[in-house]
Amino acid sequence: MNKLKLIIQHEYMTIVGKKSFIIMTLLIPFLIILVGCIPVLLAYINNSADTSVTRIAVIDESNQFGAAFKNSTNYNFVVMNGDQSFNPHEFYQKAGDSLDAIVVIPADVLNTQQATIYSENAIDNSTIGYLTSCLNDTLASAKIASFNDPELQSKIEQSQVNASIKSIKWDETGKEQEQSAEIASVLGMILAFLTYTFVLSYGAMIMNSVIEEKTNRIVEVIVSSCRPMELMMGKIIGVGLVGLTQFAIWVVLLGIAGSVLGMLGLGAGAVASPEAMTAGMNLPQGSVDTELSGIISALTSINYVSLLGNFVIYFIGGYLLYASLFAGFGSAVDQASDSSQFTMPIILIMVVALYAGVACIENPSGPMAVWCSIIPFTSPIVMMVRLPFDVPWWQLLLSIALLYATALLCIWISARIYRTGILLYGKKRSLKEVVKWIK
């Protein structure tokens, strides 16, 4: 145990003692926020920089709906009447560079509800969406007018209803708490992505460490003083503690940030008040109060202690499972470039688990979500998506039991691979040879 403790301490301090670890631990949350903001920023820049005007000729064979297309900052329409003998291609060629596309509205468009756009270049989705929106609004108005009821339009407008359903759940005492499926889904996906990133990055770190020590022949000296099993477990546990340390730092920083924001909100009521938030906005005061109270109630209804506790349990189980496989297969190769034949199936399984988690957002209690959260190779990621939706206790216990049982089995298998492969050099090992080592 003293040797194992020394190995764990060495692996842990080798990573945590670096300045890069501290810097990246502090920067990663900001980088994650930045990555999330980049698509919004790029979309804004793209829309702001797009000053080109698409010139479109509208040939209205119905002589009724050409006016449906209104000029805007990005589109300029030229409306002309036409007939069925009109040839769009000849007209486009005669126009030369003065046109980008031609829209043909057929005479029976009210029945077919379809128009056609012609162009030499591919038409983007935003242009198709704008044209479709303009045509739909005009056709709907024409359809209503065909019923010869002057009051029909106003009746339809008055009948438009935008209903919403409030989700309420009871706690153990029967107290009502408002919940939000959107907030729970976002929280679940964040935890699932963190689990995927942690397990993959730290598992790959262990494999690279094993390969490096084997390439430098340092491992020959190390195994003369300890057993290969102790060396492998020391690496796995040491690097795993690094991951838990990093996660603990983030939780503390998040708690400090939440406390500071809370104090600022309490100290400056105008900042957090609905009146201040609606200043300069044409929003009803009551709607903002309802939205804010609903979001706050949904956030406070989540049991964060249980959520973070289960996250740690599943992170440890998933990490032990995958890290042991990375360590075992890493010992079977001499160079990192040769490890892909063994690591690719592991990475594919993790990618499938992440996609399964995304697919389970819509129905976190469905059969696929339940089975994927119980199967050990996918449960560390898929269960994170389900946890904010209150998983039944028996499914949680069964999933954890299977996860840790499979992790112990993988550790045993990897130890047999590790003790044989760590001192073998000179050629690539096939999967068939690795199976022989296990036997």
Secondary structure, DSSP 8 states (H G I E B T S, - for coil): -HHHHHHHHHHHHHHHTSHHHHHHHHHHHHHHHHHHHHHHHHHHHHHHH----EEEEEEESSSSSGGG----SSEEEEEEE--TT--HHHHHHHHGGG-SEEEEE-TTHHHH---EEE-SS---HHHHHHHHHHHHHHHHHHHHHTT--TTHHHHHHHH-------EEEE-TT--EEEE-HHHHHHHHHHHHHHHHHHHHHHHHHHHHHHHHHHHTTHHHHHTTTS-HHHHHHHHHHHHHHHHHHHHHHHHHHHHHHHHHHHHHHHH-HHHHSHHHHTTTS---HHHHHHHHHHHHHHHHTS-HHHHHHHHHHHHHHHHHHHHHHHHHHHTT-SSGGGTHHHHHHHHHHHHHHHHHHHHTTS-TTSHHHHHHHHSTTTHHHHHHHHGGG---HHHHHHHHHHHHHHHHHHHHHHHHHHHHHTT--SS---HHHHHHHH-
